[in-house]
Amino acid sequence: MDFHINKNATLPILKMELIKDGRNDYKKFHDMVQNSDITFCMTDLDTGIRRIGNRDGICILKEVGEDSNIEEYYIGYKFTEKDTKKSGTYIGEFSINFVDDAIGPSGLLIVPIREELRIHILEGSIRK
């Protein structure tokens, strides 16, 4: 997955969709995400230096059509100007720490799973 944001920008918010993998318990997974700690890291692709380390991620309610009554969520991160002050390509990673044993198993999940999250901070900057 590729995500693009301008240098010194705070928008758009980075959002990743939680994939339905064909299992019938994905609704339970969405319930578990709401009661979890989400953090975000971003590492420079060229240098391997971590630019963002374990900052708070967010859980965003996905707008669904009228034909669906199931709540689904994105996981995301809202960039600061400091986060985007250096242009380049970065690898992003979310950690979801499931903490509510009453809903499901606890533990740590690192996402994305299937493909790398590449974040491109573009040279076109926002001026104040």
C-alpha positions as CSV (number, residue, x, y, z in Angstrom):
1,M,0.0,0.0,0.0
2,D,1.3,3.5,-0.9
3,F,0.3,6.6,1.0
4,H,1.2,10.1,-0.1
5,I,1.4,13.3,1.9
6,N,3.0,16.7,1.3
7,K,6.0,17.9,3.2
8,N,5.0,19.9,6.4
9,A,1.4,18.7,6.0
10,T,-0.9,17.2,8.6
11,L,-3.6,15.9,6.3
12,P,-4.8,13.5,5.0
13,I,-5.0,11.1,7.9
14,L,-3.3,7.8,7.2
15,K,-6.0,5.1,7.3
16,M,-5.7,1.4,6.9
17,E,-8.7,-0.9,6.3
18,L,-8.9,-4.0,8.4
19,I,-9.3,-6.8,5.8
20,K,-12.0,-9.3,5.9
21,D,-10.2,-12.5,5.3
22,G,-13.2,-14.8,4.7
23,R,-13.4,-15.9,8.3
24,N,-16.7,-15.5,10.0
25,D,-15.3,-13.9,13.2
26,Y,-14.2,-10.5,11.7
27,K,-17.0,-8.7,13.6
28,K,-15.3,-9.9,16.8
29,F,-12.0,-8.5,15.5
30,H,-13.6,-5.1,15.0
31,D,-15.0,-5.2,18.6
32,M,-11.5,-6.1,19.9
33,V,-9.9,-3.2,18.0
34,Q,-12.1,-0.7,19.8
35,N,-10.6,-1.9,23.1
36,S,-7.0,-2.0,22.1
37,D,-3.9,0.2,22.3
38,I,-2.8,1.2,18.7
39,T,0.6,2.7,18.1
40,F,2.4,3.8,14.9
41,C,6.0,3.7,13.8
42,M,7.6,5.1,10.6
43,T,11.2,4.2,9.5
44,D,13.2,5.9,6.7
45,L,13.6,3.4,3.8
46,D,17.1,4.5,2.9
47,T,18.7,4.9,6.3
48,G,16.7,2.6,8.5
49,I,16.4,5.3,11.0
50,R,13.1,5.5,12.8
51,R,11.4,8.8,12.3
52,I,8.3,8.1,14.4
53,G,8.4,5.6,17.2
54,N,5.4,4.2,19.0
55,R,3.1,7.2,18.8
56,D,-0.6,6.9,19.5
57,G,-2.6,5.6,16.6
58,I,-6.3,6.0,16.2
59,C,-9.4,3.8,15.6
60,I,-11.7,5.4,13.0
61,L,-15.3,4.3,12.4
62,K,-15.8,3.3,8.8
63,E,-18.8,4.8,7.1
64,V,-20.9,1.8,5.8
65,G,-23.8,1.7,3.4
66,E,-27.4,1.5,4.5
67,D,-27.5,-2.2,3.7
68,S,-25.0,-3.0,6.5
69,N,-25.6,-2.7,10.2
70,I,-22.1,-3.9,11.2
71,E,-19.7,-1.4,12.6
72,E,-16.3,-1.6,10.9
73,Y,-13.1,0.4,11.7
74,Y,-9.9,1.7,10.1
75,I,-6.7,2.1,12.1
76,G,-4.9,5.3,11.5
77,Y,-2.4,8.0,12.3
78,K,-2.7,11.8,12.2
79,F,0.6,13.3,11.2
80,T,2.1,16.4,12.7
81,E,4.2,19.0,10.8
82,K,7.3,17.7,12.6
83,D,6.5,14.2,11.3
84,T,6.5,15.3,7.7
85,K,9.3,17.9,7.7
86,K,11.7,15.7,5.7
87,S,10.7,14.4,2.3
88,G,11.4,10.8,1.3
89,T,10.0,7.3,1.4
90,Y,9.3,5.6,4.7
91,I,7.9,2.3,5.9
92,G,5.0,2.5,8.2
93,E,3.8,-0.1,10.8
94,F,1.0,-0.3,13.3
95,S,1.0,-2.3,16.5
96,I,-2.3,-3.3,17.9
97,N,-2.1,-4.5,21.5
98,F,-5.4,-6.3,22.4
99,V,-5.9,-5.8,26.1
100,D,-9.5,-6.9,26.8
101,D,-9.5,-10.6,27.6
102,A,-13.3,-10.6,28.0
103,I,-13.9,-9.9,24.3
104,G,-11.2,-12.2,22.8
105,P,-7.6,-13.2,23.1
106,S,-5.0,-10.6,24.2
107,G,-1.7,-10.1,22.5
108,L,0.1,-7.9,20.0
109,L,-0.6,-7.8,16.2
110,I,1.7,-5.9,13.8
111,V,0.1,-4.6,10.6
112,P,0.2,-4.5,7.7
113,I,0.5,-8.2,7.2
114,R,0.2,-8.8,3.5
115,E,2.1,-5.9,2.0
116,E,4.4,-3.1,3.1
117,L,3.0,0.3,3.9
118,R,5.1,2.8,2.0
119,I,4.7,6.4,3.0
120,H,5.9,9.0,0.5
121,I,6.4,12.5,1.9
122,L,6.4,14.7,-1.2
123,E,8.6,17.8,-1.7
124,G,5.6,20.1,-2.5
125,S,5.3,21.8,0.9
126,I,2.5,23.8,2.5
127,R,3.4,27.4,3.3
128,K,2.0,29.3,6.2
